[in-house]
């Protein structure tokens, strides 16, 4: 199973997994123990070094509660396993698994120390502390291709920004922003240890590197054979209850520094400088986040911070567009005519439902028409075009920011094959058949094509079923809207207490608001169940690698969330009011419920309402889930410990009582932000304040995520990543789709195109071109032409005609009730607008993307400089080693080899 080159042959666990005897080769670091020494039962403190004092010499009461070391105070705790010794029918089997697993860990070179349950706070939990000695660290550092410092960076820093004085209040102290010097680095090799800056073996590898190495061993360590199959990996042991938790330790309590001077107290620094909401205006200490949590979490916070910074520009422009609509509200001729008693008060509108609804006067929608102008005005078009360009700028500048981080975090040469393309332990365990890898020529497990096809069919059918369920639920909400509209109309007309607000809360708006709330509740319920289904079907597919697993789960979850969150907005934007028919020939859903009509002022205000409720509701609910729920769970879990003396509540027990971040914790954070990104791009033409809402949410989101990660969750296992992964492609796709959706919203959902057509082609008043627009946009229907099914029960004022929103010929015309020529003019103008807007925005987008290079010029130069200097250092080192061998009379070190090495150095300089 060699996917990392020949170096993988030196790893103990890999060798063990490929051998017939699981234990035979796991003895490279340590000699075999006797049967008595191998016992690692519940009442045993297992160690692997003679220098460790016995439990009688050291009392737990004398050990600091913040200790992150073994009882000898020297060896650092890199990982902790916990278990409960419950005497049930599975007890003996679990005990055997633990003995075998811990014995194999010790044979792999790890050192263990067990805390008896009598020493724990609740008297029930055993804790197994794990330490990785130097020999283990250097072996797996080479396997994982971990880069380590070889020389301090001598490249001059960037020229100071002239705006630094202005930005000073937003800066953090230099020690927080850059916790360690910048070095030239090279992949670790055991054979070249003299080359690296190893001042202290105990601190050379950072805690995040150490827990990553230990986790790598834990996920591959065997614990026996069951049902004829090899069993290995801590994940399986957690799933079957053999262990209850596995986690690395935080270095101190978040609210105060550790008492141990050897501890950096980085958690405390992160809390004080980053995780408190009062620091919301400060920059993020990304280098410290990366050092403490690893690159994968660091890149997420870098992306979230950059996204929030870019939102500031979009929020400002959106606010200006909103203020334009607010200040020009009184000048809007359409709402003036609707509100005018002599115009809107004299226009009698056709009933909005069959039989029970009455005729109504147009001026009853005065307030809603005024508010619709806030979002349906000329600034809407400008903002839609602006956001199409903003999205491109955001994605292109993020590529540049990401390239800079890759250089600063030593991820330039990091390839996914080294980290992500390793076979998943679950894949290795479930795939019993093997075939030869054509690259490594080693036997590897594989899943037969027939099995893959069956699993994909089941998976696809499941996803399709759940997407169909969303569509069915959306249809149910549409039926609700159609069914309750008549009830709202009758209630508001006959209830005296609602008369004062009848102008603001129209039946259309009341229906839209309640339907949006109902839709949001359905969205949350479907999400709750589908998240579990998506994980289950992805596990069932048995993806080969970690990357495949994440990509498959991401696409399933995003497809579902896309349909779930956006389907109702797509309905209001592109379907509501478009297939209504006309009086006497209405269109019905299921031949029972009459399709909805838009407000005379347009459907845009209803789309705004839908978008606001779903977007704001999701953000509020998300913050409750992320912050309040973990806090309550931790408070409940620690309620007993609060009464105990501090020196009895150890560091591993404190972390054990915290919540688990989980392997998919970051996945849900990305998903939440990408769904929000869709709201502010796909439908932003209907709601210019969406970027402002997103900005305020993200300012809170950064601090909530940092607070919960620092205070409420166990320390995650460090992982590498050089980008945001498949999310980048999803964002690119949504950016392109947003241009299309916003063009259609402006053309078909807003009233801008009909107003422009009337302004240039049909207006008869040169002094006030928009006067008469409302009357022009409403067609005439002869009430006597109503069929019995549609005719209202009452007509107390004996109206002869009513008006409806459409462009059709009047009753006296020879082509009565057919679409007029103006309808076709407007439709042609809408289609032309869509084509022109899309082409203009796409041309600008692609030109901007072409103009902005993905990697900044200074970063390219630094990468080349660092590669050159690193190669030079390595070649000089090899040359010195050859000189030493020649001086010592080593016959293998020939003069030709010396000359060849010097020649390689000269070639490197020339290149």
N, C-alpha and C positions, 0 to 999 in steps of 0.2 A: 504493500500500500504506500508506494513512494510517489507522492505528488509534489514534493518539495526538493527533489534532487537527491543525491546520495547522502546528504546530511541526515535525511530522515532515518536512514538505517541505524543511526546512533541512538535514536530515542528508544527508551525502554518500553513504553506502552505500545508503540507501533510494532516493535519487534515481538512483543508478547501476543499481540492480536493476530499476527501472521503465522505464529508458531502453533504447533499442535498442542503443546503443553503451555498453558497460560502462564505458568509461574517460572518455568525453567530458566528463562533468559532474564528475569527481573532481578538479577543479583549483581549488576555491574558495580553499583555503588557500595553495597553492603553485603557482608557475609550472611549466610543463612542463619536464622535464629533457631534456638532450641524450641521444643514444643512449649515449654513453660514461658519462655520470653515472648512467644508469638501470641499468647492469649491477650485479647484486648476487650475483655468483657466489661460489663457495666461497673463493676467495683474496682477496676484497674486503672492506674495512671501509667500510661504507656509512653515511654521516652526512648530516645535512640542516641544517647550520649552519656558517657560516664561522668561528665562534669555537672550534671543536673542534680541539685539537692533533692533529697527525699521529701515527701509530703509532711513528714514530722518536723522537718527543719524550717519549713516556711509555712506560715499561717496565712490563710487568705485574708484575715482581718488586717494584716500588716501590708497588704498589697494595695496600691492605689486603685481606685475604681476605674480610673482612666488608663490603666496599664494595657498596652498592646504587645506585651512581651510574655514569653513563657515564665515560669516561676523562678528561673535563674536570672531574670531581668536582662538577658543578653539577646536571646533569639527572638526575633520578631514574629508575631502571629500573622501569617499571611492569609489564612482562611479558617473558617470555623464550621464544623458540622454539629448539628444537634439532633438528639433523638429522645424519645420517651420509652422507658422500659415497661410497656404495658403487658401484663401476663394474660394474653388471650391465646387463641389457638394458633395464631401466626407467630407467636413469640420466639419459638425455637428457630423457625426458618429465618426470621429477621436477624436473630443473634448470629446465626451461621453466616449470613450474608455480610454482616458488619465485620465479623472476625476475618473473613476472607478478603474483604475489600480493604480493610485497614492494614492487614498483613501485606497485601500487594502494594499499597501506598508506601509502606516502610521499605519494602524491597526495591521500590522505584527510587528510593533515596530521600523521601520526605520524612520529616520527624514529627511525631504526634505526642500530644499530652492531653489526657482525658480528665475533665473535671467531674467528680462524682455528683450524683443528683442531690446528695445531702448538702453540697456546697451551693446549690442553685437557690434562687429566691423563693421558688414555689415548692422545692423539694421533689420535683418530678423529672426535671430535664437534665440529661447528660450533655456535656459540651466537649467535642473533640477539637482541640486546637492544632493547626497544621503550620509547620515552618519548613520553608524550602531552603536548604543549605546552599552554599556557593556552588558546589559541584553540579547540583541539579539546575540551578539558575543559568549557569553558563552553557550547559548542554542544550537546554530548551530555548535559550536566547538565540543560539545558532540555528535551531530548527525553525523558529518563528521569524527569523531574519530581523531581529530587533536591532535598530540602529543605536549606537552608543557614541559618546564624544571621543574624538581623537585629538582635537586641538581647538583652542578658543578662536572664534570667528574674528578675522582681521579685516573683513570688508567694511569700509566706512559706512556709518549709519546714514539714513536718508536725510536730505536737507530739511531743516526745520520748516514747518508749515507757518506762514505768516499769520494765520488765523489762530495760532496756539494761544495767544493772549486772550482772545475772545472765547475760546473753548475751554479755558482753564477751569471754570467752575464745574464742567462736566467730566473732568479728568479724575482718575484715581491715582493714588501714590505709585511711583515707579516700581517699588518693591512688590506691590500687589499686581500690577500689570505685567511685570516681567520678573517672576520669582526666581529665575535662575539664568546664568549667563548664556549667551548664544554660542554654540559650538559647531565646528565641522564634525560631521558624523559619518560612520561607516558601519555596515552590518557586522555584528559580533562574530568573531571566530575564536574558538578555544586555542588555536595554534598561534594566535597573535596577541596574546593578552598584554604583552609589554607595550603594544602600540596604543592602547586605550588609556584614558586618564582615570586610572583606578586609584583613587586616594584612600578609599575605605570600602572594603568588600561588602560591609553591612548596609551601606547607603548608595552603592554604585547603581544598583537597579532601584528605581523608584517603587513605592508601594503599589502603584497601579500596574507597573510591569510585573511585579512579583505575583499579584493576584491573578493576572492574566495567564502567567505561566502555570500556576497551580491549578487554575480552572481547566487549562488545556489537559493536564494530567488527569484530573478528576473525571472529566467527561470521557476518558478512554481507558480508565483502569478497570480490569475485569474483576468480577466477584463470584465467578463460578459458572456452572452449566446447569440449566434447568430445562427439562423437557427436550433434551438433546440439542439445545442451542446455547451458544456462548452468550453470557450476559455480562454487560459492562456499562459503566457510565453512572455518574451521580444522579443524572436526571431520572433514570429508571428507579433508582433507589428512593428518590424523593416521591415518585409517583406511587410506588407500592408501599410507602409508609415506613420503610426501613430507617430512613432519616426524615426529620421534619423540616429541616432548613439547612442551607449551605450558602455562606456569604462571607465576603471579606469585611474587615472591621473599618469603621470610621476611626480617624486618628485621635479624636477628642470629643467632648461634648460641644454642642454648637454655641452655647451661650457663654462659655468661658474656656480659656486656654488650658492645655494639659499641664499638669504639675511636673511631668517628666521633661527636663531640658532637651532631651534628644528628639522630642516630638515637635514637628513643625507647626502643629495646630492649624493646618490648612482649612479644616472644616470651619473652625471659628472665624478665620479670616474671610472665607466665602460668605458666611452668614452676616458678618458685620458690614462687609463692603459690597455685597451683591444681593443677598436673599431678603433683605428688609425693604418694605415698600417705600420707606422714606428715601431710599437711594434710587428711586425710579428715574431720576434725571441723569444719573451717572452712567458712564460707559461700562461695559461688562469686562471683567478680568478673564478674557478668553484663554490666555496662556495658563493661568492657574486652574481654570475649569478643565482644560485639557490634561494638565498634569495630575489632577486629583481624580477625575472621572474617566479619562481616556479621550481619544480623538473623536470617537463616534458621537458622544454626547456633546463634546466641544463644538463639532461642526454643526450640530442642530441649533445650539444657542447662537452661534455666529450667523447662521441663516436667518433665524427668527429676529435677531437684532437688526440685521441688514434690511430685512423685509419691513420691519417697523420704521426704520429710518426713511425708507423710500415711501412708505405710506404717508409720511408727514407732507410731502409735496402734493400727493393726490388728495389728501384731506383738505389742504388749503385751497386748492383749485375747486374742489367740490363745494366747499363752504362758500366761496365767492359766487359760484353758479347758483347756489341756493339763495344767497342774499340778493342776487339779481332778480330772481323770481319773486322774492318777498317785496322788494322795493318797487317792482313794476306791476304788482298785483292790481293796484287801483287803475292802471292804464290798460288792462286787458279788455279789449272790446267784446270778446265772447262772453265773459262773465258779466260785463256791464249789461249786455242785452238780455242775458238770462235773468238777471236780478231786476231789470226794469219792469215795473208793473204794466207799462204800456206795451211791452214786447213779450217778455217771458210770462207775464201774468195773463196775457191774452192767448197764449199758445196752449192748446189742450192736447195732452199727450195720450196715446193709446195705452190701455191697461197693460201692466207688466206681467200679469198672469191671467189664466182663463177663469171666467165666471165670477170669482170672488173679488178680484181687484177692480177698482173703479178708475174712471178717467181722472187725470191729475194735471195740474198746471205746472209748466216748465220752471217757473220761478221758485218752486219748492226745493229745487236743487241748487239754489243760489250759493250757499256757503261751500258746498262740496266742489262747485265749479271754480270758486275763487281759490280754494286750496289746491286743486289740481294744477293751477297755473304755477305753483311753486316748483313743480317738477316737469311740467310740460310747457317749455318755452324754448326760445332760440338757444339759450345756454346749454340745453340738453344735447343738442347736436354737437356743439363745441366740446362738451365734456366727454361724449362718447368717442370722438376722434382722439381727444387728448389721452384717454385711458388706453386706447389701442396702442399709442406710442409709448405711454408710461410702462405698460407691461413689457414691451421690448427692452426699454432702458433698464428696467429692474432685472430681467433675466440676463442681459449682457453684462451689466455691471456686477451682478452676483458671480458670474463666471470669472471675472477678473479678481474679485475678492477671494473666491475659492482658490484660484491659482496662487495668490499671495499666501494664503494659509497653508497650502500644500508645501510651499517652500519653507515657510517659517516652522512648520511642524514636522519636517523631515518625511514628507509623504510623496515626494516627487517620484521616487523610484518604487513606491509601494504599488504592488499589483494585486488585484483581487485574487489571483491564483494562489498567492501566498497565504491569504487569510481566509477568503470566502470559498475558494474552490476545493477546500478539504472536504472529504466525504462527511456527511452528518453521521454521528454515532447511531442514530435511529435507522438510517439507511443501511449501515453496515450490519446492524442487528437483525433487521427484518428481511434482508435479501440473502437468502441461503445459497443461491447459485452464484458461481464465479466465472469470470472470463478474463483473458489476458489483455492488459492495457497495451495498446500498440506503441505508446510513447515510452513508458517505464518498463515494459515487458514483465510486469508483475501481475499476479492474479488479483483481481478486484471483484467485489460483489456487484451484481447488476440485477435489474428488474426486467423480466422478460417482456417483450413487446405486447404480447396478448394481455398480460396483467396490467400494463400501463394503459392500454386502450380501454379496458373495462373500468379502471379507476377514473380515467378522464371522462368517460361517458356518464358515470354516476355523478361525478363532480359537476359536469356541465348541466346535467338535468336538474341537480339541486339548485344551482345558481339561477337557472332559468325559471324554476318554480318560485323562488323567492322574489325575483324581479317581477314575475307575473302577479305575485301576491301584492307587491307595491302598487302595480297598475290597478289591480282590483280595488285596493283600499282608496286609491285616488278617485276611481269611478264612484265608490261609495260616498266620498266626500262631495263629489259633484252632484250626486243624487240628493244628498242632504241639502246642498245649496238650493237646488231646484224645488225641493219639497217644503222647505221652511220659509222660502221667500214670501209666499202668499200669507203665511201666518204672521210674519213680521209686518208686512204691509197692512194687514187687517188690525193687528195689535196697535201699531203706531197711529192709525187713523181713528180708532175708537177709544183709546186710552187718553184721558185728559191730562194725566200727570206727565205724559211724554210729549205733549204738544210744544212746550218751550224749546225742546232740543230736536224737534222733528226736522228742522232745517239742516242741522249739522249731522244728526244720526239718521240718515235715510235708510229705507229698507235694504238698498243695495249694500251700503256700508256695514249695516248690522249683520247681514248675511255673510259678507266677506270676512269681517273680524271673527265671528264665531266659527266659521268654517276654517279659517287660518289656525285658530287655537286648537280646534279638533284635529286638524291635519298635523300640527306639531306634536300632539300627544301620540298620535298613531306612528309618526316618525320615530319617536323615542322608544316606543314599545317594539317596533320592528327591528330597530338597531340592537336592542338588548338581546334579542333572540338570534339575530343573524350573525353577530360577532362570534358567538359560540359555534354556530353552524359552520362559519367560514374556516375557523381554526380546525374543526373536526374534519372537514372534507380536504383541507390542505394536508393535514397529517395522514389522511387515508391515501393521498396520492403518493406518499413517500418520496418527496423531492430529494434529489441526489446530493445537492450542496446547500449550504446556508444561504447563498445568494439566490438559488432557485426557490427555496422555501419563502424567503422574504418577498421576492418578486411575485410569486403566485398569490400569496396572501394579500399583497398590496393591490394587485389587479382585481381580485375578487371583492375585497372590501371597498375599493374605490368605485367599482362599477355599481355595486349595491347602493353605496352612499350617494353617488351621483344621481341615480334614479330616485332614491328615497327623498333627498332634500330638494332636488330641483324640479321634480315632475310637476308639483303644484304651481310653481312659478312659470314653467313652460305652458301649462294649461291657461293660466290667466293672461299671459303675454301673447300667445299665438292662437288660442282656440276660442276663448270666451268671447261671445258677441260676434264671432265671424261666421257662424252657421246658424243664424237665428231664423231666417226666412223673413216673412213680412205678415202683417195682420191679415188673417183669413187663410194664410198658407204657412203657418209656423212649422218649424222643425222640432221633432220630439225625440227624446232619448227613450229607447225601449218602447216607443209609441205611447208613452204615458206622461213623461215629464217634459215640459216645454223648455227648450234651451234658454240659457241666461242671456240677457241683454246687457250691454255696457251702459254706464251712466251717460246722459247726453253730453257731458264734458269729456267722455272718453274712459277707457279701461286703465289708463296709466296709474291713476290714483289707487285703484284696487291692487295693481301689481306692487305698488309701493307699500301698501298695507301688508300684503302677503309677505313680501321680502323682509320688512321690518320685524314682523312677529317671529318668523322662522329664524332669521339671523340673530336677532337679539335674544330670543328664547334659547337658542342653542348655546350662545356664549355664556349666558347666565347659568344655565344648567351645567355646562362644562366646567365652569369655575367652582360650582358647588361640589361636583363630583371630584374634582382634582384637589381641592383644598379642605373643604369641611368634612367630607366622608373619611379621608385618611386620619385627620386630626381626631375625630370622634373615636375611630377604631383604636388609635394609639392611646388615647385617654382611657378608654375602657380596659385596654390590655395592661396599662401601667397603674391601675388604681390601687393594687395591693403594694406595689413597690414603693409608692410615695411615702408609706409609713415606715419603711426600713431605713436604717442608717446608710449613708452614702457608700461607706467602705465595704458594704455587703452586696452592693448592686454593681456587678462588674461590667466592664466595657462590652463583653460578648453577650451578656444578658440584656443590657440596654439596647443593643442593636437587634437582638432576637425579637424584642417586643415591637420593633418598627415594622412598617409594611414592606412588602417585597415589590421592587420596581418591575421586575419581570423582563423576559427577553423581548416582549412586545410593547414595553412601556413607551419607548421612543416612537414606535410605529404609530401608536394612537395620537401622540403629540403632532407628528407630521400630518396625519390624516385630518385632525381637527383644523390645522392651519390651512391645508390645501382646500378643504371644503369652504372655509372662510374666503380664501382667495377666489374661489368660484363665484361667491356671492358678490364680491366687489368688482368683478370683471365681466361676468356673463350678463348681469342685469343692471349694471351701474347706470345705464341711461335713464332708468326709471327712478333712481334714488341717488342723487349726487352726494348725500350725506353718508352713504355706506362706507367709504374709506375713512371718514372721521370716526364712525362707530368702531370700525376695525382697529384704528389706531389706538383709541382709548382702551379697547379690549386687550390689545397686544402689549401695551405698557403694563397693564395689570397681569397679563399672561406670563410675561418674562419673570416678574417677581413671584407670582404664584408657583410657576414651575421650579424656579430656583429655591424658593422657600420649602416646598414639599420635598424636593430632592435632597436638600441639606438637612432638614429637620425631621421629616416624617417617614423617610424611606431608608432601608438599609443601603449601604454603599453598593452600587452596581459593579459588576465585573467589568474591568476596562476592556474596550474593544477598539480596533482601528477602523477608520473609514476615511477616504480621501475626497468624498463628495456626498451629496444628499441622495445619491443612488437613483432609483427608478422614478423618484418624485420629480426629478428634473425634467424627464420626458413627459410626465403628466402635466406639469406646469406649462411646458411648451405647447402641448396639445390644447390646453384650456385657453392659452393666450390666443391661439389661432381661432378657436371656436368663439371666443368673446367678440371678435370683430364681426362675425356673422350674426350672432344673436343681437348685439346692440344695433346693427344696421336694420335688422327686422323689427326691433322694438321701436326705433325712431320712425320707420316707415309704416308699420301696421298697427302698433299699439298706441302711439301718440297721435295727436291731431295735427302734427306739423305739416305733413305733405298736403292734406286737404286744405289747410289754411293757405299754404303757399300757392296751390293751384287756383284757389278762389281769388287770392290777391292779384295774381298776374293775368288770369284769364276770364274771370266771371264777375269781378267787382265793377259796379256801375257808379260808385261815388268816388270821384277823384280826390276830394278833400279828406275823406275818411274811408280808405280802401277796404277796411275790414268790417265796416258797418253792413249789416244784412247777412253776415256769414251764418249765424245761427238759423235764420229762416231758410237760407239756401241749403243748409245741411240736413234739414228735416223734410221728409216726404209727406204727402197728404194721402189719407185713406178715408173712404166713404163708409161711415158707420153702418149703413144699411147693407154693405157687402159682407159684414161679419157672418160666418157660419154659426150655427147654434152652439157649437162646442166652445167657441172663443168669445161669444158676445157676453158682456158683463150683465149681471143680474139686474143692475139698476142704472138708469140714466136720468137722474132727477132734473137736470138742466136741459135735457133734450138736445144734446150736442149732435151736430150733423156730420162733422168730420173730426178726425184726430190726426195727430202727427206722430211720426216714428223716425228713428235715426237710420237713414239710408238715402241712396240716390236712385229714385225710381220715378217713372212717369206718373202724373196725377190721374185720378179716375176718369176725367173727361178726355184724356188723350187716347188715340187709337191703339197705342201699345201700353195701355194702363197697367201699372204695377210691374212692368219690366224695367230692367236697369237702364238708366238714362245714359246719354253720351258722356256726361260729366263723370259718372262712375268709372267708365273706361279710361277717361283722361287721367283720373286720380290713380287708378291701378297702374297705368303705364308709367306715371311719374314715380310711384312707389318702387316699381321694379328697376327703373332707371337709377333712382337714388341708391338702391341697394348695391347695384353693380358699380356705380361710381365711387361710393363711399368705401366699399370693400377694396377696390383696386387702389384707390389713393392711400388708404391706411396700410395695405399690404406692401405697396411700393416703398412707403416711408419706413415701415418696420424692417424690411429686408435691407434697405439702404443703411439704416442706423446699425443693424446687426453686422453688416459688412464693414462699416466704418470703425466699429469698436473692436479691437483685437481681444481675444479671449484671455491672453496672458500679457500683463503689462511689460513694457520694454525693459524696465529696470529689474524686474523679476527674472526675465529671460537671461539677462546679463549675469545676475547673481547665481543663477542655477549653473550656468556654464563655468563661472569662476570657481564655484564650490566643487564642481566635478573635477575640474583641472587640479585644484589644490589637493583634493582628497586623493586623486590618483598619484599625484606627486609624492604625497606623504607615504602612501602605501608602497610605492616603488623605492623610495629612499629607505624605508624600513627593510624591505627585502634585500636591498643592496648591502645594508649594514649587516644583516644576518649572514649573507654570503661572505663578506669580509671576515667576520668572526670565524666562520667555518674554515676559510682558507688559512687564517692565522693559526688555527688549532690543528691544521694538517688533515682536515677532512678530505679524503680522497674523492668523495662524491661531488664536492664543490670544485668543479673544474674551472679552468681559466675561461673556457668558451662560455660556460654558464654565466660567469661574471660579466663577460663582454656583452652577452645577449641581454642581460638585465639592464646594463647601462644603455644599450641601444634602445630598449623599450622605453626607458625614461626620456631619451632624446626625442623619440617619436611622439610620445605623449605631449612634450613641450611644443613640438611643431604643430601638432593638431590643435 
